[in-house]
Amino acid sequence: MNSIFATTATIAYEHALKPLLFLADPEDVHDRMTSFGETLGSLPPARSILASLFRYKSPRLRSQVAGITFENPIGLAAGFDYEAKLTNILYSVGFGFQTVGTITNEPYEGNRRPRLGRLPKSKALMVNKGFKNPGAAAVIRKLNGHRYAIPLAISIGRTNSHYLKSVPDSIADIVDAFSLFECSPSRHTHYELNISCPNLLTEVSFYEPAALDDLLREIDALDLERPVFIKMPIEKDDTSVRGMLDVIMRHRIAGVIFGNLQKNRKDPSLVESEVKKFKTGNFSGKPTQKRSDELIELAYRHCKGKLIVIGCGGIFTAEDAYRKIRLGASLVQMITGMIFRGPGVIGLINRDLDALLKRDGFRNIAAAVGVDAIQ
Ligand SMILES: Cc1cc2nc3c(=O)[nH]c(=O)nc-3n(C[C@H](O)[C@H](O)[C@H](O)COP(=O)(O)O)c2cc1C
């Protein structure tokens, strides 16, 4: 990584490019950016130049998690690349792993606009996509058996359809999506099972232990070759989360990701005047940070090594990532921090995280995982 270049690019993004981008419709900007990223990813010279400028490497950041090697612990969370357009460029930007999706068995064109909004004072985004995605078959065609430079997760959820009204129907739909990916030539390394998406057309919940147990029994029966991580909600209370973790630990699930979006419009970190602009939707970024941190620690302590914990929610700096790791996260993921600070921030977070580990005398990420979880 060229530190001076990455720092300058990040300052230029935050102070010059972002103010311009934030004037345009958020979804249009996202679509243009991902198409631009796809074009860059198709050009090998662009990939190598970007990697030399932005990608930070250190043996301290490397880890083995669920049998997969991660060169660094910073991943792109589900929801940014739901069309598998960025699979060739995220390595160059500096990510340690990536997530495609959430993908569903059948395609869905998305909820009515606005599906995305910005809350600059709250350091948050409003999200109301409802699993907009081209469907499993189209994504499998797009991935086309290519090999990728960093681990790639497929995030799977239930199809957003008026027709899926019951738990058994939704389980059958989710199982079909897993089967399609499992039998495909796709070279993904692991799965995410997203049970926590808000804003779907019908209310089917896997938060109740019985429904979750039924779903995971069917996932077990698939005998998947790759590890599965469950994307968890952050709005449930501690007792309910412990109940869900107890169910998950009885199944062949590698770990849990804490967590998804903030549903509570009254969360103190949300600025009221900004929230009022949006009638629907849930919130990413800073409003997810505190509860994500709490639930990482809760899961780390409760599961005692039986489940790997991945941290996600409100990471803007290396300190945010490091705090989650010290509370029990083996890996972390982000979206909103990158939108607010620019893609150059991934390398900078890795560089600064490396310095924090070194300062505190940790040989690697694994040595720091959970050191702050109160026993
Ligand atoms: C635009 C957007 C779309 C999202 N879509 C999904 C999704 O499809 N599946 C999912 O599991 N999480 C989704 N999320 C949630 C993120 O993966 C993540 O859990 C949340 O945004 C907190 O991380 P952040 O603060 O770093 O953005 C989405 C988030 C954003 C901002």
The ligand as a Gaussian input file, in Angstrom:
#p B3LYP/6-31G(d) Opt

LIG

0 1
 C      -27.583000      -0.600000       1.212000
 C      -27.573000      -1.750000       2.183000
 C      -28.161000      -2.949000       1.797000
 C      -28.132000      -4.024000       2.693000
 N      -28.630000      -5.234000       2.285000
 C      -28.408000      -6.326000       3.036000
 C      -28.717000      -7.616000       2.549000
 O      -29.195000      -7.791000       1.428000
 N      -28.441000      -8.677000       3.347000
 C      -27.877000      -8.547000       4.597000
 O      -27.619000      -9.544000       5.279000
 N      -27.576000      -7.315000       5.084000
 C      -27.815000      -6.225000       4.331000
 N      -27.467000      -4.990000       4.799000
 C      -26.931000      -4.860000       6.168000
 C      -25.412000      -4.845000       6.157000
 O      -24.898000      -6.065000       5.684000
 C      -24.876000      -4.602000       7.578000
 O      -25.331000      -5.627000       8.405000
 C      -25.321000      -3.258000       8.154000
 O      -25.367000      -2.264000       7.164000
 C      -24.376000      -2.796000       9.261000
 O      -23.079000      -2.606000       8.756000
 P      -22.503000      -1.143000       8.345000
 O      -22.825000      -0.236000       9.495000
 O      -21.040000      -1.347000       8.155000
 O      -23.200000      -0.746000       7.082000
 C      -27.527000      -3.886000       3.958000
 C      -26.968000      -2.657000       4.333000
 C      -26.967000      -1.593000       3.454000
 C      -26.329000      -0.299000       3.875000

